[in-house]
Amino acid sequence: MFKLPSPIQQVELGILSEKGVELWVKRDDLIHPEVSGNKWRKLKFSFEKSKREQLSPIISFGGAFSNHLAALAAAGKLFNFPTIGLVRGEESSQNNPTLKAAKEKGMELRFVSRSQYREKDILIKELKKEFRNALIIPEGGADVLGVLGCTEILKEVNEHFDVICAACGTGTTLAGLALSASDDQNVLGFTAMKQGLQLVDRVDELMDRTIKAGFDRIHTHPYELATAYHFDGFAKVNDELVEFMRNFTKLNGFYLDPVYTAKMFFGLFDMIERDMFPPGTKILVIHSGGLQGLAGMLHRGINIYPEVK
Ligand SMILES: *Cc1c(COP(=O)(O)O)cnc(C)c1O
């Protein structure tokens, strides 16, 4: 059902041979057409837990175009688990492609105002009262089980890479990579939102909690963050990014998502151009999926890949 281990392939672009840098991509976007990328990595152990402990429904949170809710809804349908998504914002967003698909997969959607959404503790308390046997997953799958799922990514890679790159939202994927990389590897996260350095505390906390939960690893130089490639904020795109995405896809034959992986690849190429990696460096980028977001962009009038519907 899932394409695991996900394949890795080399990325070709002129600048790479000029700079003597090798770039490979781990195609987690191919894991499943709907439960894509790092979202399945982060959900896998929660689904195992809810099956083992018979916890139901599975409830989580997200924005109106959330890759996480889309993946949860699709996985719920695949494994026959009832799911509920608490969506930040107005009920009018229920007709966007992300939420329409989630609903079709059987997810119950509940819309909460932005102010309610910020008071998650209160929401969770109410949910626990209403559903005594639910499994509640934080937004973005940002918990220890999510981190543990992401520690499996590098286990699938036999070759040596000097640098491992991931796009960051909650930082859960980065935490899993940082905990599972070897000491001679650098882990580099690209933040998808402004004020990216705030992520350090969250990633460190996720790593701490995962070690406390019994994960056998204490890493000395865990990760670095590139925070300059957010393109003015989360889910914002401009012409330069769109052109970069189209060129990248023409050359490499696979798609990027506008919210995370495109900004990461853009930033990485910028860093390579600026000679931030010595010749001979081998870089592995995790393609974390998120391609369902392209339909959301189209819904908002931004047609990045005219051939993708
Ligand atoms: C959710 C998502 C991320 C962010 O992952 P975190 O573990 O929350 O940092 C990165 N890339 C894509 C495509 C995503 O959908």
The ligand as a Gaussian input file, in Angstrom:
#p B3LYP/6-31G(d) Opt

LIG

0 1
 C        4.041000      19.413000       6.724000
 C        5.124000      19.546000       5.727000
 C        6.420000      19.909000       6.098000
 C        6.780000      20.315000       7.495000
 O        7.056000      19.223000       8.306000
 P        7.296000      19.431000       9.866000
 O        7.596000      18.080000      10.351000
 O        6.012000      19.962000      10.423000
 O        8.391000      20.396000      10.041000
 C        7.383000      19.941000       5.117000
 N        7.093000      19.656000       3.837000
 C        5.844000      19.335000       3.445000
 C        5.593000      19.084000       2.015000
 C        4.828000      19.266000       4.375000
 O        3.591000      18.958000       3.973000

